[in-house]
Amino acid sequence: MEINSSFLNRVYNSDFLAPDINGKYVIYWMNKSLRYNYNFALKTAIYSANQNDLPLLSIYFITPFFKSLQLRQQIFIMQGLLELQKIFIKNNLTLLIMDWNKINLQRVCKKASLVVTEFPYLKENKNILNEFMKSTKLTPVLVDSETAIPWFIASQKEEYSAATLRRKITKYLPEYLLVDKKFELNYKNYDFSPFIKDQFNLIKYHNECIENINLSEPYYMHSFTGGYSQAISRLHLFIEKKIDRYAELRNDPSLEFSSDLSPYLRCGMISPVEIAIRISEMKETNHDKFLDELIIRRELSINFVIYNNQYNSVKCLPTWAYKTLHENIIFNRDYVYSLSQFESAATHDVYWNTAQNEMKKTGKMQAYMRMYWGKKIIEWTETPEKAFSFMVYLNNKYSLDGNDPNSYAGIAWCFGKHDRAFKERKVFGKIRYMNDKGLKRKFDIDQYVKKIQFL
């Protein structure tokens, strides 16, 4: 059967695609793409295994970073992994869950012909990759599996705004938004039992987290379940009920017009390519705004964290934004809150408190309120540095879509990144300003407050 190998264009370091001829199997190190469909790193691994008549071993590592996540974030990921293991079995594939701190990487990789994994966007992912290479002396093949257009093809520099990236990406869409053509692994029934006995007991650990979550996070009410099937269900609901009026109503906090797909995209449980293709099939629907956010805005954030190593601090800002914010430190704030007050939703502003509580209760915050939430932290904190660190801490701790390029770009946007200068005012300087009067003017914001109170 002839295979469409266009997915190989997503390989970042194609020089390393040549396998070790003495190797006994190919390893797919699942890192970001927790799915079977439209998983281009997995496809690259299967293709390489088939080309060399080798079996494939897929591994997901429970890393120290994974265990540092909040229990609800760990549970969400584990739900996806438990479902995915069953999908792999149905497709005659082996997916092992291994504890990074207990597995002997040298032993697992000793007979590997090739290792394929997803390109790491964030610092902690790059650190794990470096640890892997030091432990095994192997250089994995890196695949950009989480974008519509591979970042290294879309742009070779940090982009100033969505407008500058949009011009570059649009021309590539017909080439990369292609329906997934599945093909099977040829070499089956290889004996991986020496490694299977070392598996991490995911079910036991998952159940322990469930038992402990009420003790560790009593405020938390989980509203998202992890897994590809859940992501597809939300996508279908969005297409059937919301997308027709998404462009018009997406910003209204009192309504429910979000796709709610960001946690699944963050954990790689669904591909942006699959979402874009399914949305594009709706010929009579105005889907341009959603696709622009899914592709251009999301991939602008990936461009940002790759080309700007300061993405998690105010040092990432354009010169004008950094300068204007620091020139305005001299002005007294009407209110100043500590991190614990922010975390407890104990400010004077009922709308800000509601947004914080939404994030704590559901693991996600409505998009427009997230902008308001960030702007007010800037206004009520002594310095831009402290405000940025507060936002990163709160968002990464409570959001299921936190610690993601989109999150860091969204936080930086509140400080002027990917935005333009406005009329100057105290504290904010020339960066965009938001207040509660705007919320009251545009929306039935009190209805939003009631909705979150009764969750």
N, C-alpha and C positions, 0 to 999 in steps of 0.2 A: 504494500500500500504506500502510495506517495504521500509524504508528510509536508505540510506547509510549515517551514522552519523559520518564518518571519520573527517568531519569538526570540530567536537567537540574536536579533538586533538589539535586544535588551541586555545583552551581556556586556558588562562594563569592561572587564579585563579579559577579552577573548583570547589573549596570548596563552592563558592558562587552561584553555579548553582541552588541550592535548593530554590524554590520560597517561598514567604510568602503566606501561605494558605488563608489568609484573603484578599489578593490583588484581584483587579478587572480586571487588564490588565497588559500586559508586555510592557515595554518601550524599543524601540531601539533608542538609542542616536547616530545618524549618525554624526561622527566626521571626519573621514579620508576617508572612502569608499563611495564616491559619485557615486554609481552605483547600479544596480540591479543584473546583472550577476556576478557570482563568488564573491559575497559579503558574506563572511563567518560569519561576525558579524550579518548581517541580517538573514542569515540562522539559526544561533544559536538562535536568538530571535524568529523566526517563529517556530522552533522546540520546544522551551521551551513553547511557547504559546499553541501549539497543544498538547503537552504532558499534559498540565494542563487545557485544554479546556477553554482558555482565548483569548480575542481579543488582537491585537497588535497596539500600537501607536508609530509611528516613528517620531522623532523630529530632526531637524537641527537647532542649535543655531547660530544666528548672534552675535558673541562675540566681545568684545572690540578689540581683536587681529585682527579679520576679518576687522573691520572698520579702523584699522591702516595700512592695506595694501594699496598699490598704486591702483588707480581706475581701471587700466587695469587688475590687479590681481583680484580685487573684481568682475569685470564684467565677467571675464573668469569663475570664480567659480559660479556666479549667472546663467550664461548661462547653465552650467551643471545642476544646481538645478532646473531650470525651465523645462528643458527637463525631468529630473528625476521625478518630480512630476506627469507628464503625464504618465510615465511608471508605477509608483506606482498605479495610478488610474486604469490603464488597468489590473493590477494584483490584484485588490481589496484590496489594501493597502492604509493606510493613512499616508501621509508625511506632517507634519506641519513645517513651518519655524517660529521660535520664536526669539524675541530680548532678548538676555541674560540679559540686564540691566533692562528690563521692565516686564519680566515674573516672576510670583510667583512660584518658583521651588517647594516650599512646597506644594502648591495647586495642581500642576501637578502631583507630585510624591506621594502625600498622599495615594492614593489607588493603587499604583503600586505594583505588586507582585514581579517584577524583572526588573532590568535595565541592558541592554547589550550595550556595546560600544567597539570601537577599542582601542587596546593598544596604549598609548601615547608614542611616541619616543622622542620628543623634550621637552625642559623645559617649554615652554609656554603651550603646551598641557597638561603636568603634572600639571601645576598650575591651569588650568581650571578644571581638574579632581578633584583636592584637594578642590577647591571652591565649586564644585558640592556636594562633600561628606560632607562638612561643612554645606552647606545650607539644605541638605535633610537627613543627617544621614544615607544615603544609600551607600553601596559599590557596584559599578557596576561590572558585569561580563566583564572581559577584553579579547578581542579576537584579535589575531594577524592576521589581514585580509589582510595585504599589502605585504606579502612575499610569496615566493614559498615554503620555509621551515620555519616554525615558529622559530623565533630567539632563543627562550629558549630551543628548541630541537636541533637546529644546533650547538650551542656552549654555554658553561657556563662561558666563559671568553672573554676578549678582544683579538681578533686575531691579530697576527703580520702582516700578509699579506694575499693576495688572495690565495696564495698557501696553507697556513695552514687551511684556511676555506674551500677551495675547497675539500680537502680530507674528511672533515666531512659532507659536504652537499651532495655530489654526491650520497652517499649510500641511501639517503632518497628520491631522486627524484621520483622513481617509486611509492612510497607510497603517495606522495602529488600532483604530476602532474596528476590529475584526471579530466575528463570531468565533468562539473557542472551538477548535477542531480537536477532539480528544483522540489520543492513540494510547495503546496499552503497552505495558512493560512486557517484553518478549520472554525474558529469563525469569521464571517463577520457581517457587518451592525451594529456594536456597535455605540452608540451615543457619539461621541467626540465633539459635538457642543459647550459645555462649554469652550473648549480650542480653537476651530476653530475661534471664534470671537476675540481671542487675537493674531491671526497670524500677523507676520511681513509682511508688504505690499512689497513683493519682486519685483513685476513688477514695482511699482512706484519708488522704490529705484534704480532699474536697469536703468530705463529710465533717472532718474536724473543724474546718473553717466555718462551715455552716453552723455548727454547734457553738462556736465562739463569737460569731459576728454580733449577736445581741449584747454581749458583754463588752466588746471592744468598741462598738459603734451603736449605742442605743438609739441614736437619733435617726439612723439610717433605715429607710424603707425601700427595698430594692424594686425597681420597676423595669429593669432590663434583664433579659436572659441571653447568655452568650450562645453563639453558634450560627452557622451559615443558614440553617432553616429559619431561624428567627429573623435574620437580616433580610432574606427573600420575602418573608411574610410582611415585614414592614415596608419593603419596596413595593410589593403588590398593593398594599393599603394606600400608600402614597400615590401611586399611579391611578388607582380607582377613585379615590376620594378627595385628593388634595391638589394635584399638580395643575389642574385647570386654573386655579386661583392662587397658585403659589406666588407668582410675581407680585400680585396685588396685596396679598394678606400675610406674607411670610414674616413681616416684622412685628405683627400685632401680638403682644404677649398674652392677651386674654383669649386668643384663639389657638387652635391646634393645627397649624399648617406646615410644621417642620416635617422633614422626612424621618427624623430620629435615626439616621444611619451613621452619624459620626462615631459612636462607640464601636460600631462594627468595622468601619473603615480604619479607625485607629488601630484595631487589633488584627487587621487583615482578614477578617471573616467574610468579606465580600470585596470584589475587585471594582475599582472605579470604571474599568472598561465594561464589565458586565452591566453595571448600573447605567452607564451612558448609552449602551446599545439598546437596552430594554426601554429606556426613556425615549430614545430617538425613534423607536418603532411607533410611538404615538403620533401619527402624522398630523392630526388635527388639533394638537395641543400646543399651547405656548410654553415650550420647555426651555427656551433660550437662557432665561435667568438662572434656572436651576443648574443647567449644564455649565454655565459660566462659573458658578460657584464651585461645582464639583471638579471641574477640570482646571480652569485658569487660576482661580483663587487658591485652590488647594495646592496646585503645583507651584504657585508663586511662593507658598510657605515652604515647600520642599527646597526650592531654589534658594530661599533665604537661609535655612539652617545649614545647607551644604556649603554655600559660599561665604557665610558670615559666621565665623567661629565664636563670636560674642553674642549669639542669638538669645542666650538666657540672661542677659544683663542690659542695662541702659547703654552700654558701650556699642550696642548694635545699631543705634539710631543714626539717622542722617545728621550731618553737622548742624543744620539749622534747628532741628528739633532738640538736640542735646543742648545747644547753646541757649535757646529761649527758655527751656525748663530750668536750667541752672541760674540764669539771670533772675528768675522769679522766685528763687528760694528765699529771698529776703522778705517776702510778704508773709504776714501772719495768716495762718489758716483760721477760718471761723470754727472749725472742728478739727481735732486731731485724735485719732484712735490708735490703739495698740493692735498688734496682730491678734491677741486673744479676744479683743472686743470685735474685731472683724470676723474672726472665726465663729464667734458665738452669735453673730447677727445682732449685735447690741449697739447699733448706731441710732441716731435720731431720725433716720430716714426709713419709713416703712417700706418704700419700694425697693431700696437697696437691701434691706433685711430680708425681704421676700425673695429676691433673686438669690441671695446667699443660702437661704433655707431651701429653695428649689434644688440647688446644686447638692446640698447635703442630703435631702430626702430622696432625690431621684437619680443622682449621679450625672446630671446634665442640667445645663441652664439654657433658657430660651436665648436665641442669638442676639436679639436687640438688647435684651436686659444684660447680657454679658458685656456689651459695649458700655452701657450705663454703669454697670458694676465696676468696670475697670477705670472709667473716667473719675468716678467718685473716690476710689482709693487714691488716685493721684492727688485729688483735691484735699483729702483728709489725712495726708501723711507728710511728714516734715521734708523729705527729700525724694527725688525721683528714684534714687537707688533703692531706698527702703520700699517705696511703692511697688517697684518692679519685683523685688524679692518676695513681697507679700502676695502679689498676684500669682507668681509661679508656685509658691508653696500651697496656697489655697486651691488653685486649679488642679495641680498635680495630685493633691491629696484626695479631693472629693469628686472630681470629674472622671467618668469612665473614658472620656475622650481626651483626658489630660496627658501631659508628657508626650506630646505629639508635635510635629512641625506646625500643624494648624494652630495649636494652642500657643506656641511661642510667637508665631506671626500675629495672632490675634491680640496677644498681650502687647507686643511691640507696636501694633497699630494704634492702640490707645495712647501711646506716647509720640505718635507722629510718623511711624514707619509706614511706608507705602501710601502715605497721605500727603496733603499739601498744607501750606501755611494759611492761617486764617487771621482775622483781626485780633490784635493783641489784647489780652486781659490779664489781670493779676493771677498769680499761681500757675495758670496754664500757659502763659505767654502766647505763642502763635499756634499752638496745637489745638485741634478741634475740641470744642466745649459741648457738654451735654448737661441738662438739668431736669428736675422733675416737672417743670412747667411744660417742657416738650412732651413728656410722657402723657400728661393730662390732656394736652391739646390733640395729640394724635390718636390716643387709644382710650378704651375703657379700662384704665389701669387699675382701678379699684376691683374690677372683676378678676383681674390677674391675682391680686392679693387674696381674694376669697378662694380662688381655685387652689392656690398653693397651701393656704391654711387648712383646707379640708382634705389634703392628701393623706 
